[in-house]
Amino acid sequence: MKEISVSELKTLKDTNSDFQLIDVREQHEVDICEIGGEHIVMGEVMDNLDKISKTKQVIVHCRSGARSGAICKALEAKGYTNVYNLKGGIIAWANEVDTTLAKY
């Protein structure tokens, strides 16, 4: 499984790179804090493969990186070669990039 750091994601966002960011957390978690991207709850990802790009870089994130890592592995098993897990998840983003985000 490929991973990307929060600093690498910040660079992608800052340079307006063409990538897809997917948040697989539950709605109540998104309500606490979010960093943009598309919200597809973990349990619904495999039913929404048509929403996930096969051509551009796809970065999947959750709270800590565990759930998004599982989703990356599942997508790779479906033939995706362009998926990256956000290492440390939104916790790492809140600790290293945007310290104003609420942590939970």
NUBAKOL-67711 format. One line per 10 residues: number of its first residue (from 1); for each residue x, y, z of N, C-alpha, C. Coordinates in nm, 4 decimals. Layout:
N
NUM	X/Y/Z/X/Y/Z/X/Y/Z | ...
// end
This chain:
104
1	0.0847/-0.1188/0.0000/0.0000/0.0000/0.0000/0.0885/0.1240/0.0000 | 0.0555/0.2163/-0.0893/0.1300/0.3418/-0.0964/0.0725/0.4403/0.0047 | 0.1605/0.5230/0.0597/0.1178/0.6244/0.1554/0.1700/0.7609/0.1134 | 0.1042/0.8620/0.1646/0.1456/0.9999/0.1428/0.1420/1.0696/0.2785 | 0.2379/1.1568/0.3024/0.2417/1.2296/0.4294/0.1502/1.3515/0.4231 | 0.1187/1.4052/0.5391/0.0330/1.5244/0.5415/0.1044/1.6438/0.4785 | 0.2364/1.6518/0.4913/0.3087/1.7624/0.4281/0.3051/1.7491/0.2756 | 0.3097/1.6258/0.2247/0.2974/1.6051/0.0801/0.1573/1.6416/0.0327 | 0.0549/1.6066/0.1113/-0.0819/1.6447/0.0769/-0.0972/1.7959/0.0778 | -0.0400/1.8620/0.1760/-0.0479/2.0085/0.1823/0.0116/2.0698/0.0560
11	0.1248/2.0169/0.0112/0.1876/2.0671/-0.1116/0.0951/2.0480/-0.2314 | 0.0318/1.9318/-0.2407/-0.0633/1.9072/-0.3498/-0.1777/2.0083/-0.3463 | -0.2310/2.0333/-0.2264/-0.3404/2.1297/-0.2120/-0.2931/2.2714/-0.2457 | -0.1755/2.3080/-0.1944/-0.1238/2.4437/-0.2156/-0.0925/2.4734/-0.3621 | -0.0566/2.3702/-0.4376/-0.0205/2.3887/-0.5784/-0.1375/2.3566/-0.6727 | -0.2555/2.3371/-0.6140/-0.3758/2.3064/-0.6926/-0.3559/2.1890/-0.7871 | -0.2850/2.0870/-0.7401/-0.2633/1.9666/-0.8197/-0.3958/1.8957/-0.8443 | -0.3999/1.8195/-0.9517/-0.5213/1.7461/-0.9886/-0.5183/1.6091/-0.9212 | -0.5882/1.5980/-0.8094/-0.5970/1.4724/-0.7359/-0.7352/1.4630/-0.6735 | -0.7669/1.3452/-0.6235/-0.8957/1.3244/-0.5574/-0.8695/1.2891/-0.4118
21	-0.9346/1.3594/-0.3217/-0.9238/1.3345/-0.1782/-1.0562/1.2759/-0.1309 | -1.0479/1.1599/-0.0659/-1.1693/1.0924/-0.0179/-1.1590/1.0722/0.1327 | -1.2619/1.1159/0.2031/-1.2739/1.1035/0.3483/-1.3696/0.9881/0.3762 | -1.3184/0.8819/0.4423/-1.4020/0.7639/0.4667/-1.4574/0.7578/0.6089 | -1.4471/0.8679/0.6831/-1.4980/0.8705/0.8202/-1.6501/0.8788/0.8211 | -1.7060/0.8562/0.9391/-1.8503/0.8679/0.9581/-1.8904/1.0160/0.9597 | -2.0181/1.0434/0.9332/-2.0661/1.1815/0.9256/-2.0400/1.2584/1.0544 | -2.0602/1.1965/1.1708/-2.0391/1.2696/1.2966/-1.8919/1.3102/1.3132 | -1.7994/1.2370/1.2518/-1.6579/1.2743/1.2571/-1.6300/1.3928/1.1643 | -1.6914/1.3895/1.0471/-1.6771/1.4998/0.9521/-1.7324/1.6278/1.0124
31	-1.8401/1.6161/1.0911/-1.9002/1.7325/1.1557/-1.8038/1.7984/1.2553 | -1.7108/1.7209/1.3108/-1.6142/1.7746/1.4069/-1.5056/1.8534/1.3358 | -1.4503/1.7958/1.2302/-1.3454/1.8632/1.1524/-1.3311/1.7943/1.0177 | -1.2849/1.8706/0.9195/-1.2635/1.8142/0.7867/-1.1598/1.8954/0.7116 | -1.1013/1.8321/0.6086/-0.9960/1.8993/0.5313/-1.0324/1.9058/0.3832 | -1.1600/1.8954/0.3547/-1.2046/1.9008/0.2163/-1.2096/1.7614/0.1555 | -1.2414/1.7561/0.0301/-1.2508/1.6281/-0.0377/-1.3914/1.5739/-0.0378 | -1.4049/1.4555/-0.0936/-1.5349/1.3901/-0.1037/-1.5564/1.2989/0.0161 | -1.6775/1.2993/0.0671/-1.7099/1.2145/0.1809/-1.7827/1.0902/0.1318 | -1.7154/0.9760/0.1442/-1.7780/0.8469/0.1149/-1.7495/0.7585/0.2358
41	-1.8510/0.7330/0.3154/-1.8358/0.6536/0.4377/-1.7709/0.5194/0.4041 | -1.6824/0.4741/0.4902/-1.6067/0.3509/0.4664/-1.6948/0.2360/0.4175 | -1.8071/0.2155/0.4823/-1.8951/0.1049/0.4474/-1.9628/0.1179/0.3129 | -1.9519/0.2357/0.2500/-2.0174/0.2592/0.1214/-1.9193/0.2727/0.0052 | -1.7898/0.2674/0.0338/-1.6896/0.2893/-0.0711/-1.7027/0.1875/-0.1842 | -1.7138/0.0605/-0.1510/-1.7151/-0.0426/-0.2552/-1.8418/-0.0368/-0.3409 | -1.9452/0.0288/-0.2902/-2.0673/0.0484/-0.3686/-2.0611/0.1759/-0.4521 | -1.9523/0.2521/-0.4376/-1.9387/0.3795/-0.5079/-1.8091/0.3866/-0.5888 | -1.7667/0.2740/-0.6424/-1.6419/0.2719/-0.7191/-1.6466/0.3653/-0.8394 | -1.7661/0.3896/-0.8929/-1.7798/0.4794/-1.0071/-1.7437/0.6238/-0.9719
51	-1.7375/0.6565/-0.8438/-1.7023/0.7925/-0.8003/-1.5517/0.8091/-0.7768 | -1.4767/0.6989/-0.7863/-1.3342/0.7013/-0.7552/-1.2542/0.6936/-0.8846 | -1.1687/0.7928/-0.9051/-1.0901/0.8014/-1.0280/-0.9928/0.6847/-1.0407 | -0.9773/0.6374/-1.1624/-0.8749/0.5357/-1.1902/-0.7563/0.5981/-1.2606 | -0.7644/0.7270/-1.2895/-0.6573/0.7909/-1.3665/-0.5749/0.8899/-1.2848 | -0.6376/0.9679/-1.1992/-0.5577/1.0623/-1.1211/-0.5277/1.0069/-0.9822 | -0.4349/1.0699/-0.9145/-0.3962/1.0270/-0.7803/-0.5163/1.0391/-0.6866 | -0.5435/0.9313/-0.6124/-0.6534/0.9283/-0.5171/-0.5928/0.9117/-0.3778 | -0.6229/1.0064/-0.2888/-0.5739/1.0017/-0.1512/-0.6936/0.9757/-0.0612 | -0.6824/0.8716/0.0202/-0.7913/0.8312/0.1082/-0.7489/0.8618/0.2514
61	-0.8394/0.9220/0.3286/-0.8050/0.9504/0.4685/-0.9187/0.9198/0.5627 | -0.8799/0.8986/0.6887/-0.9737/0.8780/0.7983/-0.9165/0.9520/0.9191 | -0.9476/0.9063/1.0376/-0.8988/0.9737/1.1581/-0.7491/0.9503/1.1780 | -0.7060/0.8231/1.1707/-0.5666/0.7914/1.2024/-0.4911/0.7220/1.0899 | -0.5613/0.6769/0.9895/-0.4976/0.6071/0.8787/-0.5289/0.4587/0.8723 | -0.5937/0.4039/0.9739/-0.6237/0.2601/0.9759/-0.7372/0.2246/0.8791 | -0.8494/0.2937/0.8908/-0.9635/0.2637/0.8025/-0.9306/0.2969/0.6574 | -0.8654/0.4103/0.6363/-0.8299/0.4470/0.4993/-0.7289/0.3489/0.4413 | -0.6406/0.2955/0.5250/-0.5465/0.1936/0.4787/-0.6195/0.0691/0.4325 | -0.7205/0.0287/0.5070/-0.8005/-0.0875/0.4681/-0.8719/-0.0624/0.3357
71	-0.9223/0.0584/0.3175/-0.9899/0.0934/0.1924/-0.8899/0.0928/0.0768 | -0.7711/0.1454/0.0984/-0.6684/0.1448/-0.0069/-0.6382/0.0018/-0.0497 | -0.6234/-0.0877/0.0461/-0.5962/-0.2282/0.0146/-0.7125/-0.2899/-0.0637 | -0.8347/-0.2581/-0.0243/-0.9522/-0.3101/-0.0947/-0.9591/-0.2562/-0.2375 | -0.9271/-0.1293/-0.2553/-0.9270/-0.0702/-0.3893/-0.8167/-0.1305/-0.4750 | -0.6997/-0.1527/-0.4157/-0.5909/-0.2165/-0.4896/-0.6322/-0.3561/-0.5358 | -0.7053/-0.4267/-0.4517/-0.7534/-0.5599/-0.4885/-0.8517/-0.5538/-0.6058 | -0.9152/-0.4379/-0.6246/-1.0077/-0.4173/-0.7359/-0.9363/-0.3625/-0.8597 | -0.8045/-0.3506/-0.8528/-0.7283/-0.3071/-0.9692/-0.6810/-0.1631/-0.9677 | -0.7122/-0.0890/-0.8641/-0.6662/0.0494/-0.8557/-0.5163/0.0503/-0.8263
81	-0.4416/0.1288/-0.9034/-0.2967/0.1411/-0.8818/-0.2595/0.2834/-0.8419 | -0.3588/0.3682/-0.8255/-0.3375/0.5111/-0.8042/-0.3850/0.5598/-0.6675 | -0.4029/0.4679/-0.5710/-0.4549/0.5072/-0.4402/-0.3431/0.5170/-0.3365 | -0.3569/0.6175/-0.2504/-0.2583/0.6454/-0.1455/-0.3308/0.6663/-0.0139 | -0.2776/0.6080/0.0908/-0.3309/0.6275/0.2253/-0.2651/0.7506/0.2863 | -0.3447/0.8379/0.3491/-0.2876/0.9531/0.4188/-0.2316/0.9043/0.5519 | -0.1010/0.9022/0.5617/-0.0333/0.8507/0.6810/-0.0673/0.9361/0.8030 | -0.1227/0.8723/0.9057/-0.1589/0.9432/1.0281/-0.2958/1.0081/1.0248 | -0.3597/1.0087/0.9079/-0.4952/1.0616/0.8947/-0.5098/1.2075/0.9337 | -0.6328/1.2432/0.9675/-0.6629/1.3820/1.0002/-0.5989/1.4228/1.1336
91	-0.5648/1.3252/1.2166/-0.4921/1.3569/1.3411/-0.3561/1.4167/1.3065 | -0.2847/1.3533/1.2131/-0.1544/1.4053/1.1715/-0.1696/1.5429/1.1071 | -0.2755/1.5610/1.0275/-0.3001/1.6912/0.9647/-0.3197/1.7979/1.0733 | -0.3993/1.7655/1.1742/-0.4264/1.8605/1.2828/-0.3005/1.8886/1.3658 | -0.2138/1.7907/1.3796/-0.0913/1.8095/1.4578/0.0178/1.8827/1.3806 | 0.0265/1.8588/1.2488/0.1402/1.9084/1.1714/0.1081/2.0215/1.0744 | -0.0154/2.0297/1.0274/-0.0484/2.1271/0.9225/-0.1408/2.2371/0.9723 | -0.2538/2.1993/1.0292/-0.3536/2.2970/1.0747/-0.3885/2.2697/1.2203 | -0.3143/2.3327/1.3101/-0.3319/2.3081/1.4523/-0.4606/2.3679/1.5083 | -0.5373/2.4420/1.4249/-0.6637/2.4974/1.4696/-0.7779/2.3957/1.4595
101	-0.7544/2.2860/1.3883/-0.8593/2.1840/1.3739/-0.8886/2.1173/1.5074 | -1.0144/2.0884/1.5301/-1.0530/2.0146/1.6512/-1.0028/1.8716/1.6416 | -0.9533/1.8202/1.7508/-0.9046/1.6823/1.7560/-1.0039/1.6010/1.8390 | -1.0194/1.4778/1.7999/-1.1125/1.3890/1.8713/-1.0561/1.2509/1.8802
// end
